[in-house]
Amino acid sequence: MFYHLLYPLHEFFFGFNVFKYISFRAVGAAITALIISFLIGPMIIKMLQSKQIGEVIRDAGPKSHEKKQGTPTMGGIIILVSIIVPTLLWAKLDDKYIMIILTATLWMGIIGFIDDYLKVIKNYPEGLIARYKLLGQLVAGLMVAFSLYYFPESAQIRTTTSLPFIANGVIDLGLFYIPLIVLVILGTSNAVNLTDGLDGLATGLVAISTLVFGAIAYATGRFDFSNYLNIMYLPGTGELFVFCLAMVGACIGFLWYNTHPAMVFMGDTGSLALGTALGTLATLLKKEFLLIIIGGVFVIESLSVILQVSYFKYTKRKYGIGRKVFKMTPIHHHFELSGWHENQVVVRFWIIGILLALLSLTTFKVQ
């Protein structure tokens, strides 16, 4: 909005010329997201407390989490507002990539809100029925996939994606590109949701991953940078840098209330929206395969659940008694039950996330 309202005034005063620069608007979006988080955070937390919208702790979880019973949840509202408002203020609203990612993020935020509402307020133990939640994720994935397939920047890149570690490495997947996009968005959405089990864990990891995608968006949207780094040039994706910094600012702002001991949890309202935003960023920037490295901790968390369930079913079928690989999954609970304090698990997982982020950036110089 600021770009459309204020940049045209540069003809009368040169100072308004700063609104042309993506870097200036991205920093503005990050600061705005932080301010919004600090302004509305206490109000929303107080509202959630007054309406007794508190987390219900599952009996299957670690016993140490029982003290978190009743902590306000649905705090993802803070994150959503802190992402969407700064993006609308600072990004170019006629940029298709901005419109796609805002729509996908808001859509899954609504699905997550419905899920939280049913669980916490209506006391439905499972919340939104799994198949309806899956349907919502499929709609988000298909929306992004069809937008890229039917309205590409050019026919040459319609169904192509980038391959890490290979100079100018691209692969054309044809019609298989649509299910890949759906799989990435669905998988990332669920992975972030699974990771959101400790105070600040998912929030910090999303911020780290999004910062990397912000750097990629900035480089991908500039011909000189993309040419130097031997990566695909995608005009218009530079605006995603604004969205990314707004998202990082929103996550950092939410961490103010979400670090141990958490004053509020994001709930599915936040985790499904953040996961969808992360997956959508990967698809819009043609970095679906690189997401495996950037979001490596999310991948490990998901694989731990898949491995645990598969091995339990296999051993139960073969021996009559199900056996476990880990003490509890997702894997962050395994380390908790192994004696790590919750803060230790969170910070150490953040460190792994930072290392993977740095590794992902080095792939550009390797290729």
KOLGU-141608 format. One line per 10 residues: number of its first residue (from 1); their letters; for each residue x, y, z of N, C-alpha, C, O. Coordinates in steps of 0.05 Angstrom, whole numbers. Example, Ala and Ser with C-alpha at 12.3 -4.5 7.8 and 13.67 -1.06 7.14 Angstrom:
// KOLGU-141608
1 = AS = 264:-114:156:246:-90:156:264:-66:156:285:-66:169  257:-45:142:273:-21:143:258:1:157:268:23:161
END
This chain:
// KOLGU-141608
1 = MFYHLLYPLH = 16:-24:0:0:0:0:17:25:0:12:44:-15  38:25:17:55:49:19:69:54:-8:72:77:-17  76:32:-22:89:35:-48:71:49:-67:79:68:-81  46:40:-69:27:52:-88:19:80:-80:13:96:-98  18:86:-54:9:113:-45:32:133:-45:28:156:-52  55:125:-36:77:144:-31:99:145:-52:110:166:-56  105:123:-65:126:123:-85:120:143:-108:139:157:-116  95:146:-118:90:165:-139:97:194:-131:101:211:-149  98:199:-105:105:226:-96:134:233:-99:142:256:-93  151:214:-108:179:219:-111:184:240:-132:205:253:-133
11 = EFFFGFNVFK = 164:245:-149:166:265:-170:166:293:-158:176:312:-170  155:295:-134:153:321:-121:174:324:-99:184:346:-93  182:301:-86:202:302:-66:219:276:-68:207:254:-65  244:278:-72:261:255:-77:262:235:-54:268:212:-58  255:244:-30:256:226:-7:237:202:-9:243:181:2  215:205:-24:197:183:-27:207:162:-46:195:141:-50  231:167:-57:243:147:-75:251:121:-60:254:101:-73  253:123:-33:262:100:-18:241:77:-19:247:53:-16  216:84:-25:195:64:-26:197:46:-51:183:26:-54  215:54:-69:221:37:-92:237:12:-85:235:-9:-97
21 = YISFRAVGAA = 253:15:-64:272:-6:-57:259:-28:-40:247:-23:-19  263:-53:-49:251:-75:-34:264:-78:-7:250:-84:13  290:-73:-5:304:-76:21:292:-57:42:288:-65:65  286:-33:34:275:-13:53:247:-22:62:241:-21:86  231:-31:43:204:-39:49:203:-65:66:186:-69:83  223:-83:61:224:-108:76:231:-102:105:220:-114:123  251:-85:110:258:-77:137:234:-64:151:228:-69:174  220:-47:136:196:-34:147:175:-54:155:162:-51:175  172:-75:138:153:-96:144:160:-111:170:143:-118:186  186:-117:173:196:-131:196:191:-115:222:181:-126:242
31 = ITALIISFLI = 198:-89:221:194:-72:244:164:-69:251:156:-70:274  148:-66:230:119:-64:234:108:-89:247:90:-87:264  117:-112:237:108:-138:248:114:-140:278:98:-149:294  138:-131:285:146:-132:314:129:-113:330:119:-121:352  124:-89:320:108:-70:335:79:-80:339:68:-78:360  68:-91:317:41:-102:319:40:-125:340:21:-126:355  60:-142:339:61:-164:359:61:-154:387:47:-164:405  78:-133:392:80:-122:419:54:-107:427:48:-105:451  40:-96:408:16:-80:414:-8:-98:419:-23:-95:438  -12:-118:400:-37:-134:402:-33:-159:419:-52:-171:428
41 = GPMIIKMLQS = -7:-168:423:-2:-192:438:-15:-193:465:-30:-211:471  -9:-173:483:-21:-173:510:-52:-172:509:-65:-185:525  -63:-158:490:-92:-156:488:-105:-182:481:-125:-191:492  -93:-196:461:-104:-222:452:-100:-243:474:-118:-259:479  -77:-243:487:-72:-262:509:-92:-258:532:-103:-277:542  -97:-232:539:-117:-226:560:-145:-235:551:-160:-246:568  -152:-231:526:-178:-240:516:-181:-270:517:-202:-280:525  -160:-284:509:-160:-314:510:-163:-324:538:-177:-343:544  -150:-310:557:-151:-318:585:-179:-313:596:-190:-330:611  -191:-290:589:-217:-283:600:-239:-302:590:-258:-308:604
51 = KQIGEVIRDA = -235:-312:565:-254:-331:554:-247:-360:560:-259:-379:550  -225:-363:576:-216:-390:584:-210:-408:561:-217:-432:560  -197:-397:540:-189:-412:517:-161:-423:522:-141:-411:513  -160:-445:536:-134:-456:544:-127:-483:531:-145:-497:522  -101:-489:530:-92:-514:518:-101:-538:534:-100:-538:559  -109:-559:520:-115:-584:533:-92:-603:528:-86:-610:505  -78:-611:549:-55:-628:546:-63:-658:544:-78:-668:561  -53:-671:524:-59:-700:519:-46:-717:540:-23:-712:549  -60:-738:549:-49:-757:568:-25:-772:556:-7:-781:571  -24:-774:530:-2:-789:517:24:-773:517:45:-784:510
61 = GPKSHEKKQG = 23:-747:523:47:-730:523:64:-734:548:56:-748:566  87:-721:548:105:-723:572:90:-712:597:75:-692:595  95:-724:620:82:-716:644:90:-687:652:74:-673:665  114:-679:644:123:-652:651:106:-630:638:108:-607:646  90:-638:618:74:-618:604:47:-613:617:32:-596:608  41:-629:637:15:-627:650:11:-599:662:-11:-589:664  33:-587:671:32:-560:683:24:-538:663:18:-516:670  25:-545:637:18:-526:616:-12:-526:611:-22:-509:595  -26:-544:624:-55:-545:620:-68:-518:626:-63:-505:646  -84:-509:607:-98:-483:611:-84:-459:600:-95:-437:599
71 = TPTMGGIIIL = -59:-462:591:-44:-440:579:-60:-431:554:-68:-447:537  -64:-405:551:-80:-395:528:-69:-405:501:-44:-406:497  -86:-414:484:-78:-423:457:-92:-406:436:-105:-386:443  -89:-413:411:-99:-397:389:-84:-371:386:-94:-352:373  -60:-370:397:-43:-346:395:-33:-342:367:-21:-321:361  -39:-361:349:-31:-357:321:-45:-333:309:-37:-323:288  -66:-324:322:-80:-299:312:-60:-276:313:-60:-259:295  -43:-275:333:-23:-254:335:-4:-256:311:3:-235:299  5:-280:305:23:-284:283:11:-277:256:23:-263:240  -14:-285:252:-28:-280:226:-31:-250:222:-24:-240:200
81 = VSIIVPTLLW = -40:-235:242:-44:-206:239:-17:-193:235:-15:-174:219  4:-203:249:31:-190:247:45:-197:220:64:-184:213  35:-216:206:45:-222:179:29:-208:157:41:-195:140  3:-210:159:-14:-200:137:-14:-170:136:-12:-158:114  -18:-156:159:-20:-127:158:6:-114:148:4:-97:130  30:-121:158:55:-109:147:59:-115:118:69:-97:103  52:-139:109:55:-145:81:37:-128:64:45:-118:43  12:-124:72:-6:-107:57:3:-78:57:-1:-64:38  16:-70:79:26:-42:80:50:-37:63:53:-16:51  69:-56:63:95:-51:51:100:-64:24:118:-56:10
91 = AKLDDKYIMI = 86:-85:17:91:-99:-8:75:-87:-31:56:-71:-27  83:-93:-55:68:-86:-79:43:-104:-81:46:-128:-84  20:-92:-79:-4:-108:-78:-13:-119:-106:-31:-135:-108  1:-110:-127:-5:-121:-153:14:-143:-161:14:-152:-184  30:-152:-142:49:-174:-147:35:-200:-142:24:-205:-121  35:-217:-162:19:-242:-160:30:-261:-139:15:-275:-126  57:-261:-135:68:-278:-114:59:-270:-86:54:-288:-70  57:-244:-81:47:-235:-56:18:-243:-51:10:-252:-30  2:-241:-72:-27:-248:-70:-30:-278:-65:-47:-287:-50  -13:-294:-78:-15:-323:-75:-8:-331:-47:-22:-347:-34
101 = ILTATLWMGI = 14:-321:-37:23:-330:-10:6:-319:12:1:-333:32  -5:-295:9:-23:-284:29:-49:-301:30:-59:-307:51  -59:-308:6:-84:-324:5:-80:-351:18:-97:-360:33  -58:-365:11:-52:-392:22:-49:-391:52:-59:-408:66  -34:-371:62:-29:-368:90:-54:-363:106:-59:-375:126  -70:-344:96:-95:-337:109:-115:-360:109:-129:-366:128  -116:-375:86:-134:-397:84:-128:-419:105:-146:-428:118  -102:-426:107:-96:-447:127:-97:-436:155:-101:-452:174  -94:-410:159:-99:-398:185:-128:-402:194:-133:-407:217  -146:-399:175:-175:-403:180:-180:-432:187:-195:-438:205
111 = IGFIDDYLKV = -168:-450:171:-172:-479:177:-162:-485:204:-175:-500:220  -138:-475:211:-127:-480:238:-144:-468:260:-147:-479:281  -156:-444:255:-173:-431:274:-198:-448:280:-206:-451:302  -209:-459:258:-233:-476:262:-225:-501:278:-241:-510:295  -202:-512:272:-193:-536:287:-189:-529:317:-198:-544:334  -176:-507:323:-172:-499:351:-199:-493:364:-203:-500:387  -217:-480:350:-243:-472:360:-259:-497:369:-271:-498:390  -258:-518:351:-273:-542:358:-260:-557:381:-274:-569:397  -233:-557:383:-220:-571:404:-223:-557:431:-230:-570:451  -218:-531:431:-217:-517:457:-244:-506:466:-250:-508:490
121 = IKNYPEGLIA = -260:-496:448:-285:-483:456:-308:-503:455:-325:-504:474  -309:-519:434:-331:-539:432:-324:-565:445:-341:-583:446  -299:-568:455:-290:-592:469:-292:-618:452:-298:-639:463  -287:-615:426:-284:-639:409:-255:-648:411:-237:-634:402  -249:-671:423:-222:-680:429:-204:-679:404:-180:-671:406  -214:-686:381:-198:-687:357:-199:-662:340:-186:-660:320  -216:-643:349:-219:-618:333:-232:-623:306:-251:-639:304  -222:-610:286:-232:-613:259:-226:-642:249:-203:-651:252  -246:-655:239:-242:-682:229:-219:-683:209:-216:-666:192  -202:-703:212:-177:-705:197:-181:-702:167:-165:-688:153
131 = RYKLLGQLVA = -202:-714:156:-205:-713:127:-213:-685:118:-206:-677:96  -226:-669:135:-233:-642:128:-209:-624:130:-205:-606:114  -192:-629:150:-167:-614:152:-149:-620:127:-137:-602:116  -148:-646:120:-132:-654:96:-144:-640:71:-129:-632:54  -170:-639:70:-183:-626:47:-175:-596:45:-170:-586:24  -174:-583:68:-166:-555:69:-137:-552:59:-131:-533:45  -120:-570:67:-92:-569:58:-89:-574:29:-73:-562:15  -105:-593:19:-105:-599:-10:-115:-575:-26:-104:-569:-47  -135:-561:-16:-145:-537:-30:-123:-516:-31:-119:-503:-52  -108:-512:-9:-86:-493:-9:-65:-501:-29:-55:-484:-44
141 = GLMVAFSLYY = -57:-527:-29:-37:-536:-48:-45:-533:-77:-29:-525:-94  -70:-541:-83:-80:-539:-110:-83:-510:-119:-78:-504:-143  -90:-492:-101:-92:-464:-108:-65:-453:-117:-63:-439:-137  -44:-460:-102:-17:-451:-109:-8:-464:-135:3:-451:-152  -13:-490:-137:-4:-505:-160:-17:-495:-186:-3:-491:-206  -43:-491:-186:-57:-481:-210:-50:-453:-217:-49:-445:-240  -44:-436:-196:-36:-409:-201:-9:-408:-216:-5:-392:-235  9:-426:-208:35:-427:-221:34:-440:-248:49:-433:-267  16:-460:-251:14:-475:-276:0:-459:-298:8:-459:-321  -22:-446:-291:-38:-432:-311:-30:-403:-315:-37:-390:-335
151 = FPESAQIRTT = -15:-392:-295:-6:-364:-298:23:-361:-292:31:-347:-274  40:-376:-308:69:-375:-303:82:-349:-313:70:-335:-330  105:-343:-303:120:-320:-314:127:-324:-343:127:-306:-359  133:-349:-350:139:-356:-378:133:-386:-381:135:-401:-362  127:-394:-405:121:-422:-410:145:-441:-405:141:-464:-398  169:-429:-407:194:-445:-403:197:-455:-374:209:-476:-369  186:-440:-355:190:-447:-327:164:-457:-314:163:-461:-289  143:-461:-330:117:-469:-319:119:-493:-300:108:-492:-278  132:-514:-309:133:-539:-293:161:-547:-285:167:-571:-281  179:-528:-284:207:-534:-277:212:-527:-247:198:-510:-235
161 = TSLPFIANGV = 231:-540:-236:240:-534:-209:270:-536:-208:283:-548:-225  282:-524:-187:311:-523:-185:322:-548:-170:308:-560:-154  346:-555:-178:360:-577:-164:384:-566:-150:401:-553:-163  387:-570:-124:411:-560:-110:436:-574:-118:436:-597:-128  459:-561:-114:486:-571:-119:492:-574:-149:513:-584:-156  475:-564:-166:480:-566:-195:477:-538:-207:457:-524:-204  498:-529:-221:498:-503:-234:475:-501:-254:472:-517:-272  458:-480:-250:435:-476:-268:418:-502:-270:405:-507:-290  419:-518:-248:405:-544:-249:375:-541:-247:365:-531:-226  361:-549:-267:332:-549:-267:322:-576:-278:335:-589:-294
171 = IDLGLFYIPL = 297:-583:-271:285:-607:-281:256:-600:-288:242:-588:-271  247:-609:-311:219:-604:-319:203:-629:-312:208:-651:-323  184:-626:-294:168:-648:-285:142:-651:-299:127:-670:-294  136:-633:-318:110:-635:-332:87:-634:-313:87:-618:-294  67:-650:-318:43:-650:-301:48:-660:-273:33:-655:-254  71:-674:-269:78:-684:-242:85:-660:-223:87:-664:-199  89:-637:-235:97:-614:-219:73:-605:-201:78:-595:-178  49:-609:-210:25:-602:-194:24:-619:-168:21:-607:-147  25:-646:-170:25:-661:-145:49:-656:-127:47:-658:-103  72:-648:-139:96:-642:-123:90:-618:-105:96:-618:-82
181 = IVLVILGTSN = 78:-597:-117:71:-573:-102:52:-579:-80:55:-571:-57  31:-595:-86:11:-603:-66:25:-618:-43:19:-613:-20  42:-637:-50:57:-653:-30:74:-636:-12:75:-640:12  88:-616:-24:106:-599:-9:90:-582:11:98:-580:34  69:-570:2:53:-553:20:39:-569:41:38:-561:64  28:-592:34:15:-609:53:35:-620:74:30:-620:98  58:-629:64:78:-640:81:90:-620:100:93:-625:124  96:-596:90:107:-575:107:87:-565:128:95:-560:151  63:-562:119:42:-554:138:40:-573:161:38:-565:185  39:-599:156:37:-619:177:63:-621:193:62:-626:217
191 = AVNLTDGLDG = 86:-617:180:112:-619:194:115:-597:215:124:-603:238  107:-573:208:109:-551:228:89:-556:250:95:-550:273  66:-566:243:45:-573:263:56:-594:283:51:-591:307  70:-614:273:82:-634:291:104:-623:309:107:-631:332  119:-604:297:142:-593:312:133:-575:334:148:-570:353  109:-564:332:99:-545:352:90:-559:377:66:-561:383  110:-570:392:104:-584:416:119:-574:441:113:-583:463  138:-556:436:154:-545:458:153:-514:456:150:-504:434  156:-501:478:154:-472:478:176:-459:460:200:-462:465  167:-446:439:185:-431:422:199:-448:400:212:-436:383
201 = LATGLVAIST = 196:-474:401:210:-491:382:203:-486:353:220:-478:337  178:-489:346:169:-485:318:172:-456:310:180:-450:287  166:-438:328:168:-409:321:196:-401:313:200:-388:293  216:-410:329:243:-403:323:253:-416:297:267:-403:281  246:-441:293:255:-455:269:242:-443:244:255:-442:223  217:-435:246:204:-422:223:218:-396:216:222:-390:193  225:-381:237:239:-355:233:265:-359:218:272:-344:200  280:-380:227:306:-386:214:303:-393:185:317:-383:168  284:-411:180:279:-421:153:269:-398:135:278:-396:112  252:-382:145:240:-360:130:261:-339:123:260:-327:101
211 = LVFGAIAYAT = 280:-334:141:301:-315:136:318:-324:112:326:-308:95  323:-350:110:338:-361:87:322:-357:62:333:-349:41  296:-363:63:279:-360:39:278:-330:31:275:-324:7  279:-313:51:280:-284:45:304:-277:28:302:-262:9  327:-287:36:352:-282:21:350:-293:-7:358:-281:-26  339:-317:-9:335:-330:-36:316:-314:-53:321:-310:-77  294:-304:-41:274:-288:-56:287:-263:-67:283:-256:-90  303:-250:-50:316:-225:-59:335:-231:-82:336:-215:-102  351:-253:-80:370:-259:-102:355:-269:-127:363:-262:-149  335:-285:-123:320:-296:-146:306:-275:-162:303:-278:-187
221 = GRFDFSNYLN = 298:-254:-149:283:-232:-163:301:-212:-176:291:-194:-190  327:-215:-174:346:-197:-187:363:-213:-207:374:-233:-200  364:-203:-231:378:-217:-252:408:-219:-246:420:-240:-251  420:-197:-236:449:-197:-231:456:-217:-209:476:-231:-212  441:-218:-188:447:-236:-166:442:-265:-174:458:-283:-169  419:-270:-187:413:-298:-195:433:-308:-216:440:-331:-216  442:-290:-233:462:-298:-253:488:-305:-240:502:-324:-248  496:-289:-220:522:-294:-206:521:-320:-190:541:-334:-189  497:-326:-178:495:-350:-162:486:-375:-178:484:-396:-166  482:-371:-204:474:-394:-221:448:-406:-212:444:-430:-211
231 = IMYLPGTGEL = 428:-388:-205:402:-398:-197:381:-386:-216:387:-367:-230  358:-398:-215:336:-390:-233:328:-361:-228:323:-354:-205  325:-345:-249:316:-317:-246:286:-317:-249:275:-326:-270  272:-307:-229:243:-305:-229:234:-277:-223:232:-269:-200  228:-261:-244:220:-233:-240:195:-231:-222:176:-247:-225  196:-213:-203:173:-209:-186:175:-223:-159:161:-215:-140  192:-243:-157:194:-257:-132:209:-241:-111:208:-248:-87  222:-220:-119:236:-203:-99:217:-192:-78:225:-187:-56  191:-188:-86:171:-178:-67:167:-197:-44:158:-189:-22  173:-223:-48:170:-243:-27:189:-237:-4:185:-247:19
241 = FVFCLAMVGA = 210:-222:-9:229:-214:12:214:-197:33:220:-199:56  196:-181:24:179:-165:42:162:-183:60:161:-180:84  149:-203:47:133:-222:62:150:-237:82:142:-241:105  174:-246:73:191:-262:90:200:-247:115:199:-258:137  208:-222:112:216:-207:135:193:-200:153:196:-198:178  169:-196:142:145:-193:158:140:-218:175:133:-217:199  144:-241:162:140:-267:176:161:-271:198:155:-281:219  186:-264:192:207:-266:212:201:-248:236:204:-256:259  193:-223:229:186:-204:251:163:-214:267:163:-211:292  143:-226:254:120:-237:269:128:-260:287:118:-262:310
251 = CIGFLWYNTH = 146:-277:277:155:-300:293:171:-290:318:167:-300:340  189:-271:313:205:-261:335:187:-247:355:191:-250:380  168:-232:345:149:-218:363:133:-238:380:129:-234:404  125:-260:367:110:-281:382:127:-295:402:118:-304:423  153:-298:396:171:-311:415:173:-296:441:179:-308:462  167:-270:441:167:-254:465:148:-267:486:152:-266:510  126:-278:476:106:-290:493:107:-321:493:94:-334:511  122:-333:475:121:-361:471:145:-376:481:145:-401:481  166:-361:491:189:-375:502:182:-386:529:163:-377:543  197:-407:537:191:-421:562:194:-403:587:214:-389:589
261 = PAMVFMGDTG = 175:-404:605:149:-416:603:129:-399:587:126:-376:592  117:-412:567:101:-397:548:76:-384:561:63:-396:578  71:-359:553:47:-345:562:23:-352:543:0:-349:550  30:-362:519:9:-368:499:21:-388:479:45:-388:474  4:-405:469:12:-424:447:-1:-415:421:-22:-402:421  13:-421:399:2:-412:373:-22:-429:364:-39:-420:350  -23:-454:373:-44:-472:365:-42:-478:335:-23:-470:321  -62:-493:325:-62:-499:296:-67:-474:280:-59:-473:256  -79:-453:291:-83:-428:277:-56:-417:267:-54:-407:245  -35:-420:284:-9:-410:275:7:-431:261:20:-425:240
271 = SLALGTALGT = 8:-456:271:26:-476:260:18:-484:231:36:-487:214  -8:-487:226:-16:-494:199:-11:-471:179:-3:-476:157  -15:-446:189:-11:-423:171:19:-420:165:26:-415:143  36:-422:186:65:-419:182:76:-441:164:92:-436:147  67:-466:169:77:-488:152:69:-484:123:85:-490:105  44:-475:119:35:-471:91:51:-448:78:58:-450:55  56:-427:94:71:-404:83:99:-413:75:110:-405:54  111:-430:92:139:-440:87:139:-457:61:156:-454:44  120:-475:59:118:-493:36:112:-476:11:123:-482:-11  95:-456:13:88:-440:-10:112:-423:-19:117:-420:-43
281 = LATLLKKEFL = 128:-413:0:153:-399:-8:171:-417:-24:182:-408:-44  174:-442:-15:191:-461:-30:182:-465:-58:198:-467:-77  155:-467:-62:145:-472:-89:146:-447:-107:153:-449:-130  140:-424:-95:141:-400:-111:169:-393:-120:174:-381:-141  189:-401:-104:217:-395:-110:231:-419:-125:254:-418:-130  215:-440:-130:225:-463:-144:248:-477:-129:267:-486:-140  244:-478:-102:265:-489:-85:253:-512:-68:259:-515:-44  235:-528:-81:222:-549:-66:241:-570:-54:238:-579:-32  262:-577:-70:281:-597:-60:300:-585:-40:309:-599:-21  307:-559:-42:324:-546:-23:310:-543:4:323:-541:25
291 = LIIIGGVFVI = 284:-543:4:268:-542:29:275:-565:47:274:-562:72  283:-587:36:290:-611:53:313:-604:71:315:-614:93  332:-587:61:355:-579:77:348:-556:95:353:-556:119  335:-535:83:328:-511:98:311:-519:122:315:-509:144  291:-535:117:273:-544:139:279:-571:148:261:-587:155  305:-577:150:314:-604:157:303:-614:184:296:-638:187  301:-597:204:290:-605:230:261:-613:227:253:-633:240  246:-599:211:218:-607:207:216:-634:194:198:-650:200  235:-639:175:235:-665:162:241:-687:182:228:-708:181  261:-682:199:268:-702:219:245:-708:238:240:-731:245
301 = ESLSVILQVS = 232:-687:246:209:-690:264:187:-708:252:176:-725:264  181:-702:226:161:-718:212:169:-747:208:154:-765:212  195:-751:200:205:-778:196:205:-794:221:200:-819:221  210:-781:244:210:-796:270:182:-807:276:180:-830:286  161:-792:269:134:-802:274:128:-825:255:117:-845:263  135:-821:229:130:-842:209:144:-868:216:133:-890:215  170:-866:224:186:-889:232:174:-903:256:172:-927:257  167:-887:276:156:-898:301:130:-914:296:127:-936:305  112:-902:281:86:-915:275:90:-939:258:78:-960:264  107:-937:238:111:-960:220:124:-983:234:116:-1006:231
311 = YFKYTKRKYG = 145:-978:251:158:-999:265:140:-1012:286:141:-1036:290  124:-996:299:105:-1006:319:85:-1025:306:80:-1047:317  74:-1017:284:55:-1034:270:68:-1060:259:56:-1081:260  93:-1057:249:107:-1081:239:113:-1101:261:107:-1125:258  123:-1091:283:130:-1110:305:105:-1122:318:106:-1144:328  84:-1106:319:59:-1117:330:47:-1139:313:37:-1159:323  50:-1135:287:40:-1155:268:57:-1180:269:47:-1202:266  84:-1176:272:102:-1199:271:105:-1213:298:106:-1238:299  106:-1197:320:112:-1210:346:88:-1209:365:88:-1221:386  67:-1195:357:43:-1193:374:45:-1170:394:25:-1163:406
321 = IGRKVFKMTP = 69:-1158:397:72:-1135:415:87:-1113:399:108:-1118:388  75:-1090:399:88:-1067:385:112:-1057:400:112:-1054:424  133:-1051:385:158:-1040:397:163:-1012:386:154:-1005:364  178:-997:401:184:-969:394:213:-965:387:231:-979:397  218:-946:369:245:-938:363:254:-916:382:276:-915:392  236:-897:387:241:-875:405:223:-877:429:203:-891:429  230:-863:450:214:-863:475:187:-850:470:167:-858:481  187:-830:453:162:-816:446:168:-799:421:190:-789:418  148:-796:404:151:-779:381:129:-758:381:108:-762:394  133:-735:367:157:-727:351:182:-728:368:181:-728:393
331 = IHHHFELSGW = 205:-728:354:230:-735:367:239:-715:389:255:-722:406  228:-691:389:235:-672:410:226:-683:438:239:-678:458  204:-699:438:195:-711:463:214:-733:472:217:-738:496  226:-747:452:246:-768:459:269:-756:475:277:-768:495  279:-733:467:301:-721:481:293:-710:508:308:-710:527  268:-701:510:257:-692:536:257:-715:556:266:-712:578  247:-738:546:245:-762:564:273:-774:569:276:-790:587  293:-766:553:320:-775:557:335:-758:577:359:-763:583  322:-737:588:334:-721:609:341:-693:601:350:-677:618  337:-685:576:342:-658:568:320:-640:578:297:-647:577
341 = HENQVVVRFW = 328:-617:588:308:-597:596:295:-586:570:308:-585:549  271:-577:573:256:-566:549:272:-544:535:273:-544:511  284:-526:550:300:-504:538:324:-515:523:331:-505:502  336:-537:534:359:-549:520:350:-560:493:364:-557:473  328:-574:492:318:-585:467:313:-563:447:322:-565:424  300:-542:456:292:-520:437:317:-507:426:319:-504:402  335:-499:443:359:-484:434:377:-502:417:387:-492:397  380:-527:424:396:-545:408:384:-550:381:398:-552:361  358:-553:380:344:-556:354:347:-530:337:349:-531:313  346:-507:351:350:-482:336:378:-481:324:382:-473:301
351 = IIGILLALLS = 398:-490:340:426:-491:330:428:-509:305:441:-501:285  415:-532:306:415:-550:283:401:-536:259:411:-538:237  379:-522:265:366:-507:244:383:-486:231:383:-482:207  399:-472:247:418:-451:237:439:-464:220:446:-454:198  450:-487:229:471:-501:214:460:-510:187:474:-508:166  435:-520:186:423:-529:161:418:-505:143:420:-507:119  410:-483:155:405:-458:139:431:-449:126:431:-442:102  453:-450:141:479:-442:129:487:-462:107:498:-454:87  482:-488:112:489:-508:92:473:-504:67:484:-506:45  448:-497:69:432:-492:46:442:-468:29:441:-469:5
361 = LTTFKVQ = 452:-448:42:462:-424:28:489:-431:14:495:-419:-7  504:-449:26:530:-456:13:525:-472:-13:543:-473:-29  502:-484:-16:497:-499:-41:498:-481:-66:504:-490:-88  493:-455:-62:494:-437:-85:522:-432:-95:527:-428:-119  542:-433:-77:570:-430:-85:582:-456:-95:602:-456:-110  570:-478:-86:580:-504:-95:573:-509:-124:588:-520:-140  549:-500:-132:539:-506:-159:552:-489:-180:546:-492:-204
END
